[in-house]
Amino acid sequence: MIKSYKIVLIIQFVLLLALSLLFFKFEYGDEYRVVDAIPLLIISFSPIILLLLAIIAQKIIVAVLQSDSAEADKAKSIAADKFWKNSFFANLVFGAGCVIMAIVSIVLKVYVGLRGYEFSSRLSVFIALMLFASLLIGLLFRVRDFVNEISKLLGVLMIAISVIIFAGTFMLGSNCLFLIDVAANDNVVGTLKTVEETPEEMEVTYGDEEDGYREGDDDPEDHFGFYKMNYPEIKIEDNLGYGHNDSQSLFRLFLSKYLKLESDQSFNEVRSAIHVNNYYNSYPAITELDKKLRRDPEAIRESFNGYKPLLYAFLSDRIYHESNLNALVDALIKSHDDLYQSENPEESLNEIYKIMSANRKEQFLDYSFPLIRPYVSDDAFQSIKNEAESHNYEVDNVTKLSTVWIYSFWARRHKEKNDTVVFEILQEIKEHYSDNDDLL
């Protein structure tokens, strides 16, 4: 029997704090990976497991503190305060809700994606939210006992507010930890829909204070100092109508914040930066520009021709090579050659797109990589593997991720009917920096 609900909840909070500090850097695989049934059940049981540990610890503490002869004190301790008892049962309902939702997801084959990065912190926040909401619900039910004597309607209102708090907390906590109905998207592998489903009414800004940052400030994440660069003398054809200042701001934003360019940047870091920024719509200005150009090959060509003087100004030969963008461009061109020099390029690209669009119960890489690997030449695969090894990654997994991302890139471009112009632009960029290699 639980002798002190208050002690149980306090111990639960202390255990949560201790475990979150102990496993602070623990991450669950790759970000947004599809979670198998067993790991999903284990995660869903974690709030109840933590509560059970707190109950066991409470029994030990109470047994130590209470003497066998103090029967009257025991009776008092059993008669726990209603506030803590209500909070305890609200917490138990939260835990049971997690397990039920996991079981329903498995039975209905709803694919759940886990935000793998900062996993331990997110799980701790998820449980902490439920714990604090339980305390609030316990307080509301205690108030209900008093207001019921005044008006039954007020009692019903307390229950309604508790239900809203329960549902809101559960949704907020779940969104912190999970993504629902995971599928391949139009931009990166193994994630939810992103750019294509961004609300058009979302506010878009372009000024020099994008992301709360002013030109000239020292930003540790602006590794190449893009925000300190200014090229008013560069002439452009402003066919998108941004104006010279806002055009420069977009370049700074794209290179520094969106791609997060830094020295010796790996393919996986570029993929991850694009992945996260697309999902959260971190920079609406980039999203809006993407929507203007994505499915219009002529607009892509005109925009590149008009703004490439600024691109080459911001992205100097030194930065292009030092950031490892040259290796990524080479890999994309090589993957294009592998696919478009195959026996039936269109069939190959359609098949890859179908693979990327499939909802599968298997882990994403376990399903997709074996099917895409036959389209990859051995020398291209070895180059991607060497790149992963040079950055001291978990080579096998990261090599597969980069391979799938790079080769599916052309399946997406083919679907959007802009593959030809994108390939031409990549070749032009490669040629531009190759011609200037002697200046490095």
MARDODREN-164680 format. One record per residue: residue in three letters; x, y, z of N, C-alpha, C, O in turn. Coordinates in steps of 0.1 Angstrom, whole numbers, plus 5000, padded with zeros to 4 digits. Layout:
alaXYZXYZXYZXYZ ...
# end
This chain:
met500849885000500050005000500950135000501950135007 ile500450234993501250354992500850435005499750475007 lys501850475013501650545025501750695024501150765032 ser502450735014502550885012502750914997503750904991 tyr501650964991501651004977502551124975503151134965 lys502651204985503551324984504951284982505651334974 ile505451184990506751134989507051074976508051084970 val506050994971506150934957506451034947507351014939 leu505651144946505851234936507151314937507751354927 ile507551344949508751414951509951324947510851374940 ile509951194951510951104946510951094931512051084925 gln509851084925509751074910510451194904511151174894 phe510251314909510851434904512351424905513151464896 val512851384917514251374920514951264911515951294905 leu514251154909514751054900514851104886515851074879 leu513851174881513751234868514951324866515651324855 leu515151414876516251504875517651434874518451474866 ala517751334883519051264883519351184870520451194865 leu518351114865518451044853518751134841519451094832 ser518051244840518251344829519651394829520251414819 leu520251414841521651464842522551354838523651384832 leu522251234842523151114840523251084825524251054820 phe522051094818522051054804521851174795521151174785 phe522351294799522151414793522551414778521851474770 lys523651344774524151344760523651224752524051204741 phe522751144758522251024751521351064740520451144742 glu521551004728520751024717520250894711520950794711 tyr519050894706518450764700518650774685517750824678 gly519750714680519850704665519850834658520250934663 asp519350824646519350944637518051024639516950964643 glu518051154637516951234640515751184631515951154619 tyr514551184637513351154630513251004624512550984615 arg514050914630514050784625512650714629512150754639 val512250624621511050544625511350454636512350384636 val510450454646510650374658509950234657508850234654 asp510750134659510149994659509249974671509250054680 ala508449874671507449844681508049834695507549894705 ile509049754696509649724710510249854716509949884727 pro511149934709511650054715510450154718510550224728 leu509450154709508350244712507550214725507250294733 leu507350084727506750034739507650064752507050114762 ile508950044750509850074762509750224765509650264777 ile509750314755509750454757508350494764508350574773 ser507250434758505950464764505750424778505050484786 phe506450314782506350264796507250344805507150324818 ser508150424800509150494809508450584820508950584831 pro507350654817506750734828506250634840506350674851 ile505650524836505150434846506250364853506250344865 ile507350324846508550264852509150364863509450324874 leu509250494859509750594868508850604880509350614892 leu507550594878506550604889506650484898506650494911 leu506850364893507050244901508350254909508350214921 leu509350304903510650314911510450414923510950394934 ala509650514920509350614931508550554942508750574954 ile507550464938506750394948507650304957507450294969 ile508550224950509450134958510350214967510450184979 ala510850324962511750414971510950474982511450484993 gln509650504980508850564991508550455002508650495013 lys508350334998508150225008509350205017509250195029 ile510550215010511750205018511950315028512250295039 ile511750435023511950555031510950555043511250585054 val509650525040508650525050508950415061508750435073 ala509450295056509750185065510850225074510850185086 val511850305070512950345078512450455088512950445100 leu511650545083511250655092510250615103510250675113 gln509350525100508350485109508750365118509350275113 ser508450375130508650265140507550165140506350205137 asp507750045143506749945144505649975154504449935152 ser506050055164505050075175504150195173503150215180 ala504550275163503750405161502550375152502550425141 glu501650295157500450255149499550385145499050385134 ala499450475155498650595152499250675141498550725132 asp500650685141501250765131501150695117500950765107 lys501150565117500950495105499550525099499450545087 ala498550525108497250545103497150685097496450705087 lys497750775103497750915098498450925084497950985075 ser499550855082500250855070499550795059499650835047 ile498650695062497850625052496850715046496450715035 ala496250795056495250895051495951015044495951125050 ala496450995032497151095025496251205021495051195019 asp496951325020496251445016495651425002496351364993 lys494451465000493751444987494451504975494451454964 phe495051624978495751684967496851594961496951584949 trp497651544969498751454965498151324959498751274949 lys497151274965496551154959495951174945496151094936 asn495251284944494751324930495851344920495751304909 ser496851404924498051434916498651294912499051284900 phe498751204921499351074918498551004908499150954898 phe497250994909496450924900496350994886496250924876 ala496451124886496551194873497851154866497851144854 asn498851144874500151104868500150964863500650934852 leu499450874870499250744866498450734853498750654844 val497450814852496650814840497450864828497350814817 phe498250964830499251014820500050894815500150874803 gly500650824824501550704821500750604813501250544803 ala499550574818498750474811498350514797498350434787 gly498150654795497750704782498950684772498650664761 cys500150704777501350684768501350544763501650524751 val501150444772501150304768500050274758500250204748 ile498850324761497750294752497950354738497650294728 met498550474738498750544725499850464717499750454705 ala500850414724501850334717501250204711501550164700 ile500450134719499750014714498850044703498849964693 val498050144703497250184692498050214680497650174669 ser499150284681500050314670500550194663500550184651 ile500950094671501449964666500349884659500549834648 val499149874665498049804660497549864646497349794637 leu497449994646496950064634498050094624497750154614 lys499250054627500450074618500650224615500950264604 val500450304626500850444624502250464627502750434638 tyr503050514617504450514619504850634627504550754623 val505650614637506050714647507550744645508350654645 gly507850864643509250914642509650974655508951044661 leu510950934659511450994671512551094669513351074660 arg512351204676513451314674514651264681514851284693 gly515551204674516651134680517651224687518251194697 tyr517851344681518851434687518251494700517051524701 glu519151514710518751554723517551464729516651514735 phe517651334726516651244730516351244745515251254749 ser517451234753517251224767516651344773515751344782 ser517051464768516451594773515051604769514151644777 arg514651554757513251564753512351474761511251504764 leu512851354763512151254771511951304786510851294791 ser512951374791512851424804511851544805511051544814 val511851624794510851734794509451674792508451724799 phe509251574784508051504782507451454796506251484799 ile508251384804507851334817507551444827506651444834 ala508451544827508351664836507051734833506351784843 leu506651754820505451824817504251744823503351804828 met504251614822503151534827503151544842502051544848 leu504251544849504351554863503751684868502951694878 phe504151794862503651924866502151944863501352004871 ala501751884852500351894848499451814858498351844862 ser500051704863499351614873499151694886498151684892 leu500151774890500051854902498951964900498151984909 leu498952014888497952124886496552064886495552114891 ile496351944880495051874880494651834894493551844898 gly495651784902495351754916494851874923493951864932 leu495451994921494952114927493552144923492752184931 leu493252134910491952164905490852074911489752114914 phe491251944912490251854918490051884933488951864939 arg491051934940490951974954490052094955489152104964 val490252184946489352304945487952264942486952314948 arg487752164934486452114930485652064942484452084944 asp486351994952485751954964485052064972484052054978 phe485752184972485252294979484052364971483052394977 val484252394958483252464950482052384948480952444945 asn482152254949480952164947479852204958478652194955 glu480352244969479352284980478652414976477552444981 ile479252494968478652624964477852604951476652644951 ser478352534941477652514928478252394921479452384919 lys477352304917477752184910478452224896479352164891 leu477952344891478452384878479952424879480752394870 leu480352484890481752514892482552384893483752384888 gly482052284899482752154900482952094886484052044883 val481952104877482052054863483052144856483852084848 leu483152274859484152354852485552314856486452314847 met485752284868487052234873487452104865488652094861 ile486552014863486751894856487151924841488051864836 ala486352014835486552054821487952114819488652084810 ile488352194829489752264828490752154829491852154823 ser490552054838491551944840491651864827492751834824 val490551834821490651764808491351834797492251784790 ile491151964797491852054787493352054790494252034781 ile493752064803495152064807495751924803496851914798 phe495051814806495551684803495751664788496851624784 ala494751704780494951684765496051774760496851734751 gly496051904764497051994759498451954763499351964755 thr498651904775499951864780500451744772501551734769 phe499451644770499851524763500251554749501251494744 met499551644742499851684728501251754728502051724719 leu501451854737502651924737503851834740504851844733 gly503751754750504851654753505051564742506251534739 ser504051504736504251414725504951484713505751424706 asn504551604710505151674699506651704702507451714692 cys506951714714508351744718509251624715510451634713 leu508651504716509351374715509151304702510151244697 phe507951314696507651224685507151304673506751424674 leu507251244661506651284649505751174644506151054645 ile504551204639503651094636503551084621503651174613 asp503250954616503050924602504350954594504151034585 val505450904597506650934590506750874577506350754575 ala507150954567507350904553508450984547508951084553 ala508850944535509951024528509351154523508151154520 asn510151264523509551384518510251434506511051364500 asp509951554502510451604489511851664490512351704480 asn512351674502513651744504514751654510515851664505 val514351584520515351504527514851364530513651344528 val515651264533515151124534514651104548515151154558 gly513551024548513050964561512451064570512551044582 thr511751174565511151264574509751294570509251244560 leu509051384578507751424574507751524562508851574559 lys506651554557506551654547506951784553506651814564 thr507651864545508151994550507752104541506752174542 val508652134532508552264524507252264516506552364515 glu506752144511505552144503504352184511503352224505 glu504352154524503152174532503252304541502552314551 thr504252384539504352504547503252604544502952634532 pro502552654554501452744551501852864544502852934547 glu501052904534501453014525501353144532501953244529 glu500453154543500253274550501353314560501353414566 met502353214561503353244571504153364568504453394556 glu504453444578505053574576506553554571507253464576 val506953634561508253624556508953754557508353864554 thr510153754562510953874564512353854557512853744556 tyr512853964553514153954546515254054551516354044546 gly514954134561515854234565517154184570517354064571 asp518154284573519454244578519354194593520454164598 glu518154194599518054154613517454014613516853974623 glu517553934602516953804602517553724613518753724616 asp516653644619516953554630517553634642518353584650 gly517153764644517553844655518953884655519553914665 tyr519553884643521053904642521254024633520754044622 arg522154114638522454234630523854224623524754154629 glu523954274612525254274605526354334614526154434620 gly527554274613528654334620528754274634529854284640 asp527754204639527854134652528754014651528853954640 asp529353974662530153854662529253734665528653734676 asp529053644656528253524658529053404658529653374647 pro529253324668530053204668529653104658530453014654 glu528353104654527853014644528053064630527952984620 asp528453184628528753234615530253214612531053314613 his530653094609532053054609532853134599534053154602 phe532353164588533053234577532853384577533353454568 gly532053434586531853574587530953634576531253744571 phe529953554571529153594560528353724564528153814555 tyr528053744576527253864580528153994581527554104582 lys529453974580530254094579530654124564531254224562 met530154044555530454064541529454154535528254154539 asn529854244526528954334520529554374506530654414505 tyr528654354496529154374482528154464474527554424465 pro528154594478527154684471527554714457526754754449 glu528854684454529354714440529054604430529154624418 ile528654484435528354374427527054404419526054434425 lys527054394406525854414398525154284396525754174393 ile523854284398522954164397521754194388521354314386 glu521154094383519854104376518854064386518653944388 asp518154154392517254124403515854084398514854154400 asn515853964391514553924385513453884395512353874392 leu513853854407512953824418512453944426511453934434 gly513054054423512554184429512854204444512054274450 tyr513854144449514254154463514954284466514854344477 gly515654344456516454454459517854404463518054294467 his518854494461520254454464520454414478521154314481 asn519954494488520254474502519654344507520254264513 asp518354324503517654204507518254074500518153964506 ser518654094488519353974481520553934489520853814490 gln521354034493522553994501522153934514522753834519 ser521053984520520653924533520253784532520453694540 leu519553754520519153614518520453524516520453404521 phe521453574509522653494508523353464521523753354524 arg523353574529523953554543523153454551523753364557 leu521853464550521053374558521153234553521253134561 phe521153214540521253074534522553004538522552894542 leu523653084536524953014538525353004552525852894556 ser525053104560525453094574524453024583524952944592 lys523153044582522152994591521552864586521352764593 tyr521152864573520452754567521352634565521052524569 leu522452654558523452544555524352534567525052424568 lys524552634575525452634587526852594582527552514588 leu527352664572528652634566529752654576529752754583 glu530652564577531852574585532952494578532752424568 ser534152504584535352434578535152284578534652224588 asp535552224567535452074566534152024570534051924578 gln533052074565531752034568531451904561531651884549 ser530851804568530651674562529251674555528451764556 phe529151574546527851564539526751544549525651604547 asn526951474559525951444569525551574577524351584580 glu526451664579526151784586525351874577524351944582 val525651884564524751954555523351904554522351974555 arg523251764553522051704552521151734565520051764564 ser521851724576521151744589520651884590519551914595 ala521451984586521052124587519852154578518952214583 ile519852104566518752114557517452054563516352104563 his517651934568516651844574515951924585514651934585 val516651974595516052034607515452164603514352194607 asn516152244595515552384591514352364583513352454584 asn514252264574513052244566511852204575510752254574 tyr512152114584511052054593510452174601509252184602 tyr511352244608510852354617510452484609510052584615 asn510652484596510552604589511252724596510652834598 ser512552694599513252794607513452924600513553034607 tyr513452924587513753054580512653064569512953024557 pro511553124572510453144562510853204549510353174538 ala511853294549512353364537512953254527512653264515 ile513653154532514153054524513052964519513052924507 thr512052934527510952854523510152924512509752854502 glu509953054514509153124504509853124490509253114480 leu511253144491511953144478511953004472511852994460 asp512052904480512052764475510652744467510652684457 lys509552784473508252764467508152844454507452794445 lys508752954453508753034441509452964429509052974418 leu510552894432511452844422511352694419511552644408 arg510952614429511152474429510652404416511452324411 arg509552434412508952364400508952444387508152414378 asp509852544387509852624375511352634370512052714374 pro511752534361513152534356513652664350514752704352 glu512752734343513152864337513452964348514453044346 ala512652964358512853064369514153034376514853124381 ile514452904378515652864385516852914377517852964382 arg516852894363517952934355518053084355519253134356 glu516953154353517053304353517553354367518353454367 ser517153294377517553344391519053314393519753404398 phe519553204389520953174390521753264382522753314387 asn521353284369522153374361522153514367523153594366 gly521053564372520953694377521653724390522253834392 tyr521753624399522253644412523653574414524253584425 lys524153504404525353424406526553514409527553474416 pro526653644405527753724409527853744424528953744430 leu526653754431526653764445527053624451527753624461 leu526553514446526953384451528453364451529053324461 tyr529053404439530553384438531353484447532453454451 ala530653594450531353694459531353644473532353644480 phe530153594478530053544492530753414493531453394503 leu530653324483531253194484532653194476532653154465 ser533653254483534953264476535553124473535053024478 asp536553124465537252994463537752924475537652804477 arg538253004485538752944497537552884505537752774510 ile536452954506535352904514534752784507534352684514 tyr534652784494534052674487534752544489534152444491 his536152554489536952434492537052404506537052284510 glu537252504515537452484529536252424536536352344545 ser535052464531533852414537533452274532532552214537 asn534152224522533952084516532752084507532351974503 leu532252204503531152204493531652154479530852094472 asn532952164476533452114464533251954463532851904453 ala533451894474533251744475531751704473531451604467 leu530851784479529451764478528951784464528251704459 val529451884457529051914443529551794434528851754426 asp530851754437531351644429530551514431530251444422 ala530151494444529351374446527951374439527451274434 leu527351494439526051504433526151484417525351424411 ile527251544412527451524397527751374394527251324384 lys528551314403528851174400527651084402527450994394 ser526751114411525551034413524651054401523950964397 his524651184395523851204383524351124372523551064364 asp525651114370526251034360525850884361525450814351 asp525850834373525450694376524050664372523750564366 leu523150754375521750734373521350764358520650684352 tyr521950864352521450904339522250824328521950834316 gln523250754332523950674322523550524324524150434318 ser522550504332522050364333521250324321521050414312 glu520850204320520150154309518850224307518450254295 asn518150254318516850324317516750424328516250394339 pro517350544326517350644336516050684343515950694355 glu514950704334513650744339513150634348512550664359 glu513250504344512750404353513550394366512950374377 ser514850414365515650414378515250524387515050504399 leu515050644382514650764390513250744396513050774408 asn512350694388510950664393510950564404510250574414 glu511850464403511850354413512450404426511950374437 ile513550494425514050554437513050644444512950634456 tyr512350714436511350804442510250724449509750754460 lys509850604443508850524449509450464462508750454472 ile510650424462511350374475511250484486510950454497 met511550604482511650714492510250754497510150814508 ser509250724489507850764493507150654500505950674505 ala507750544502507050424508507050444523508050474529 asn505850414529505750404543506050254547505350164543 arg507150234555507550104558507750094573508050184580 lys507449974578507649944593509049934596509449964608 glu509949894587511349874589511950004592511450114588 gln513150004599513950124600514250174586514450104576 phe514250304584514250364571515450314563515350274551 leu516650324569517850284561517850134558518350084548 asp517350054568517249904565516449874553516649774546 tyr515449954550514549934539515149994526515249934516 ser515550124527515850204515517250174510517450164497 phe518250164518519650154513519850034504520450044493 pro519449914508519649794500519049804486519549754476 leu517949884485517249894472517850004463517849994451 ile518550104470519150214462520650174459521150224449 arg521250094467522650054465522950014451524050044446 pro522149924444522449884430522649994420523249974410 tyr522050114423522250224414523550304416523850394408 val524250264426525450344430526750274425526850154428 ser527550344418528750284413529750264425529650324435 asp530650164423531550134434532450244438532750274450 asp532950324428533850434431533150544438533650614446 ala531850574434531050674440530850634455530950724464 phe530450514457530150464471531450474479531350514491 gln532550434474533850444481534150584485534650614496 ser533850684476534150824478533250874490533750944499 ile532050834490531150874501531550814514531550874525 lys531950684513532450624525533750684531533850704543 asn534650724522535850784526535550924533536250964542 glu534550994527534151124533533651104547533951184556 ala532850994550532350964563533550934573533550974584 glu534450854568535550814576536450934580536950934591 ser536551024571537451144573536851234584537651314590 his535551214588534951294598534751214611533951254620 asn535251094611535251014624533750984628533450974640 tyr532950954618531550924621531450764623532350694621 glu530250724627529850584626529750554612528650574605 val530850504606531050504591529850434584529350484574 asp529550314588528550234581527150314580526650324569 asn526650354591525350424591525350554584524450584576 val526450634586526450764579526750754564526150834556 thr527450654561527750634546526350594539526150644528 lys525550514546524250474540523350604539522750624529 leu523350684550522550804550522850894539522050944531 ser524150924537524651014527524350964513524051034504 thr524550834511524350764498522850784494522550824483 val521950744504520550754501520150904498519350924489 trp520650994506520351134504520751184491520051254483 ile522051154487522651214475521951154462521651224453 tyr521651024462521050964450519550994449519051004438 ser518851004461517451034460517251184456516151224452 phe518351264458518251404454517851414439517051504436 trp518351324430518051334416516651274413515951324404 ala516151184422514751134420513751244423512751254416 arg514151334433513251444436513251544425512251604422 arg514451574420514651674410513851634397513251714390 his513951504394513251444383511751454384511051494375 lys511251434396509851444399509351584397508251604392 glu510251684401509851824399510151884385509851994382 lys510751794377511151834363512151954363512052034353 asn513051954372514052054372515451994372516452064375 asp515551864370516751794371517851844361519051854364 thr517351874349518251914338518952054342520152064341 val518152144346518752274349519552274362520552344363 val519152194371519952184384521352124381522352164386 phe521352014372522651954368523552054361524752064363 glu522952134352523752234344524352334354525452374352 ile523552374364524052474373525152414382526152484384 leu525052294386526152224394527352214386528452244391 gln527252184373528452174364529052314362530252324362 glu528252414361528752554360529452594372530552664371 ile528952564384529552594396530952524398531952584401 lys530952394394532152324395533252374386534452394389 glu532852414374533752474364534252604368535452634367 his533452684374533852824379534952804389535952884388 tyr534752724399535752704410536952624405538052644410 ser536852544395537952464390538852564382540052544383 asp538252654375539052754368539852844377540952894373 asn539452854390540052944399540952874409541452924419 asp541152744407541952664416543352714418543952704429 asp543952774407545252824408545352954417546452994420 leu544253014421544253134429544253094444544353184453 leu544052964447543952924461545352934468545452904480 
# end
